[in-house]
């Protein structure tokens, strides 16, 4: 149908060589995979408004992380602290649209902004004992678990692109990168190049 809306991963060009969904590498060293079309939304709330924070917590089923560079999560949602009044909501499963609507209803009487970012970003994951070494090839941060442990996040860059980075486990063997859609192909190719080194 001509009116049917279809979304496509910006990493589609890599799928031809590496399969669908994009997977490359070996789990015994490092494996790269894409989480295609994960729902994301940006949320802005005044943190001095305790009633608004309580409304968000009741709506999301978890409190917004107020400590810089931390992450809160439950079975359906991951919330990244981005700034003193800004968070990124990342769905664990489908259904962010209904959650955005619930946030809008819960905060109707408060200052807030919630904006769907799904089509603007891609989610890439690395797994395996060599994952941190691959990231170290292009990231200036110290990624050791004592510096960036599980439950934390960092806004940084990987080579020439900005990324939101978080460890997926305590040992640093799993990482998630959220990257702007326009840089996703570049980022994936740079990761693959670092994996080949």
RASUL-V592486 format. One record per pair of residues at least 24 apart in sequence whose C-alpha atoms are under 8 Angstrom apart, sorted by sequence separation. I is the first residue (numbers start at 0). J is the second residue. D is the distance in whole Angstrom. If there is no record, write none. Layout:
# RASUL-V592486
i:I j:J d:D
i:I j:J d:D
This chain:
# RASUL-V592486
i:144 j:169 d:7
i:144 j:170 d:6
i:160 j:186 d:7
i:8 j:35 d:6
i:144 j:171 d:6
i:8 j:36 d:7
i:143 j:171 d:7
i:7 j:36 d:8
i:142 j:171 d:8
i:157 j:186 d:7
i:6 j:36 d:8
i:158 j:189 d:8
i:46 j:83 d:8
i:46 j:84 d:6
i:45 j:84 d:6
i:59 j:98 d:8
i:44 j:84 d:5
i:131 j:171 d:6
i:43 j:84 d:6
i:44 j:85 d:7
i:130 j:171 d:8
i:131 j:172 d:7
i:43 j:85 d:5
i:130 j:172 d:6
i:42 j:85 d:6
i:43 j:86 d:7
i:58 j:101 d:7
i:59 j:102 d:8
i:128 j:171 d:8
i:129 j:172 d:7
i:130 j:173 d:7
i:131 j:174 d:8
i:41 j:85 d:7
i:42 j:86 d:5
i:58 j:102 d:6
i:128 j:172 d:5
i:130 j:174 d:7
i:41 j:86 d:6
i:42 j:87 d:6
i:127 j:172 d:5
i:41 j:87 d:5
i:42 j:88 d:7
i:126 j:172 d:6
i:127 j:173 d:6
i:40 j:87 d:6
i:41 j:88 d:6
i:55 j:102 d:7
i:58 j:105 d:7
i:125 j:172 d:8
i:126 j:173 d:4
i:39 j:87 d:7
i:40 j:88 d:5
i:125 j:173 d:6
i:126 j:174 d:6
i:39 j:88 d:5
i:40 j:89 d:7
i:124 j:173 d:7
i:125 j:174 d:5
i:39 j:89 d:5
i:55 j:105 d:7
i:124 j:174 d:6
i:125 j:175 d:6
i:38 j:89 d:6
i:39 j:90 d:6
i:54 j:105 d:6
i:55 j:106 d:7
i:124 j:175 d:4
i:37 j:89 d:7
i:38 j:90 d:5
i:54 j:106 d:7
i:123 j:175 d:6
i:124 j:176 d:6
i:37 j:90 d:7
i:122 j:175 d:7
i:123 j:176 d:5
i:37 j:91 d:8
i:38 j:92 d:8
i:122 j:176 d:6
i:123 j:177 d:6
i:37 j:92 d:8
i:38 j:93 d:7
i:40 j:95 d:8
i:51 j:106 d:6
i:122 j:177 d:5
i:123 j:178 d:8
i:37 j:93 d:8
i:38 j:94 d:8
i:39 j:95 d:7
i:121 j:177 d:6
i:122 j:178 d:7
i:134 j:190 d:7
i:38 j:95 d:6
i:120 j:177 d:7
i:121 j:178 d:5
i:133 j:190 d:7
i:136 j:193 d:6
i:51 j:109 d:6
i:120 j:178 d:5
i:121 j:179 d:6
i:40 j:99 d:8
i:120 j:179 d:4
i:121 j:180 d:5
i:134 j:193 d:8
i:119 j:179 d:6
i:120 j:180 d:4
i:133 j:193 d:5
i:119 j:180 d:5
i:120 j:181 d:8
i:133 j:194 d:6
i:118 j:180 d:7
i:119 j:181 d:8
i:121 j:183 d:6
i:120 j:183 d:8
i:123 j:187 d:8
i:45 j:110 d:7
i:44 j:110 d:6
i:45 j:111 d:7
i:44 j:111 d:5
i:43 j:111 d:5
i:44 j:112 d:7
i:42 j:111 d:7
i:43 j:112 d:5
i:42 j:112 d:6
i:43 j:113 d:6
i:41 j:112 d:8
i:42 j:113 d:4
i:41 j:113 d:6
i:42 j:114 d:7
i:80 j:152 d:8
i:40 j:113 d:7
i:41 j:114 d:5
i:79 j:152 d:7
i:81 j:154 d:8
i:40 j:114 d:5
i:41 j:115 d:6
i:40 j:115 d:4
i:41 j:116 d:7
i:39 j:115 d:6
i:40 j:116 d:5
i:38 j:115 d:8
i:39 j:116 d:5
i:40 j:117 d:7
i:38 j:116 d:7
i:39 j:117 d:5
i:38 j:117 d:5
i:71 j:150 d:7
i:37 j:117 d:7
i:70 j:150 d:5
i:36 j:117 d:7
i:39 j:120 d:8
i:69 j:150 d:6
i:70 j:151 d:5
i:36 j:118 d:7
i:69 j:151 d:4
i:70 j:152 d:6
i:68 j:151 d:6
i:69 j:152 d:6
i:37 j:121 d:7
i:68 j:152 d:5
i:36 j:121 d:7
i:37 j:122 d:7
i:68 j:153 d:6
i:35 j:121 d:7
i:36 j:122 d:8
i:34 j:121 d:8
i:35 j:122 d:7
i:33 j:121 d:8
i:34 j:122 d:5
i:33 j:122 d:6
i:34 j:123 d:6
i:33 j:123 d:5
i:34 j:124 d:7
i:32 j:123 d:6
i:33 j:124 d:6
i:31 j:123 d:7
i:32 j:124 d:5
i:31 j:124 d:6
i:32 j:125 d:7
i:31 j:125 d:5
i:30 j:125 d:6
i:31 j:126 d:7
i:29 j:125 d:7
i:30 j:126 d:5
i:29 j:126 d:5
i:30 j:127 d:6
i:29 j:127 d:4
i:28 j:127 d:5
i:29 j:128 d:6
i:26 j:126 d:7
i:27 j:127 d:6
i:28 j:128 d:5
i:29 j:129 d:5
i:30 j:130 d:8
i:26 j:127 d:5
i:27 j:128 d:7
i:28 j:129 d:5
i:29 j:130 d:5
i:25 j:127 d:8
i:28 j:130 d:7
i:9 j:121 d:8
i:8 j:121 d:8
i:31 j:191 d:8
i:29 j:194 d:7
i:23 j:191 d:8
i:24 j:194 d:8
i:9 j:180 d:6
i:13 j:184 d:8
i:9 j:181 d:7
i:10 j:183 d:7
i:9 j:183 d:6
i:10 j:184 d:5
i:9 j:184 d:6
i:10 j:187 d:8
